[in-house]
Amino acid sequence: DLGVTVLDYLGHLGPVCRMMEHYNRAQRVDPIELFGVRFPNPIGMAAGLDKQGRIWRACPALGYGFVEIGTITFHKQPGNDKPRVFRNARRIHLQGLGASR
């Protein structure tokens, strides 16, 4: 996936990430503290988006205040049954049965 590859590469460019993080910081949002951990903002990335844990370094550059990477398992997991959420370059949407059913 090209997007993951680009974000993986970006995550290894420390000065560029720090510059982007400063530019993309959420405006008018106060840092929050939860269970003794301070987060720069309440906007985070869920674990399912980066299943291989490749893009977590780039997430602060995109404005995320925290990242949930997920768990490492001994064997590959099959995932949820279809239909699942699928991504499109222009929009993210759920596959549904439609209004007529």
N, C-alpha and C positions, 0 to 999 in steps of 0.2 A: 504494500500500500504506500503510495507516494507521500501522502500526508504524514504518516507515521515516520517514514524515513527522513523527511525534511525536519520534523520536530525533534527527532532523535539527534540529528546533526546540529540543530540549533542549540540543543541542550548542552552540547560540548563546547559552545562558544561563550564562555563565562562573561566577558565584558559586554558582548552584544545582548545577552540575556538580562544583565543588570540594567542596561540602558532601556531595553524594552519594558522591563518590570516597572521602572520609574515612570515611563510614559503611559503605560496601560494600567496603572494603579487605580482602583475604584475610587471615584470622586465622592466626597461627602459621606463616606462610610467609615465609621469608627472601628478600630480593632476590637475584637471580642476575646474574652477569656472563658474557657470552658474546661472544667476538671483540672484547673491549674495550668492549662496550656494556652498560650496567647497566639491568636491568629490575626494576620493583618486585615482580613475582611471575612465576611461569612460566605463568600462565593467559593465553592469547591468543585473538584472533579470527582465523579463517582468511579468506583473501581472497574466497572465493566468497559469503560471507554478505552483503556490502555491495558489490555489483557496480558501483554508480555512485559509490562513495566519498562517500556522503552522511552516514553516521552515525559516522565515526571520531572526531569530537570528543566524542561522548557515551560512548564505550567505557570510558574510565577511570572514569566515574561508575557504570558497571555492574560494576566490579571487574576489568576486564581489565588485565593488565600490559603488553600490547603488542597492536598491531593490524597485520595484513598487509592493505594496501589492494589490491594487485595492480598490474597494468600498464595503461597507456593504449594503445590500438591505434588506428590510423588509421581502420579500417573496423569496423563492428559485427561481433561474432563470434557464430556461431549457437549455441554451447554444445554440451553432450553430448547424445547420442541418448537418447530415452526408453526405459525408465523412469529417472527421476532421483529424487533426494531431494525430497520435498515437505514443506512445513511446515503444521502444524495448530496452532491456538491452544493446544491442550491437550497435544500431544505432537509429537515429531519422529521419523519413522520412515522406513525404506527400503521401497520397493516391491520385493517379491520374488516368486519363482515359487510359494512355499509349500512346505510339508513333503511334500505328496502327490506332487510331481513329481520 
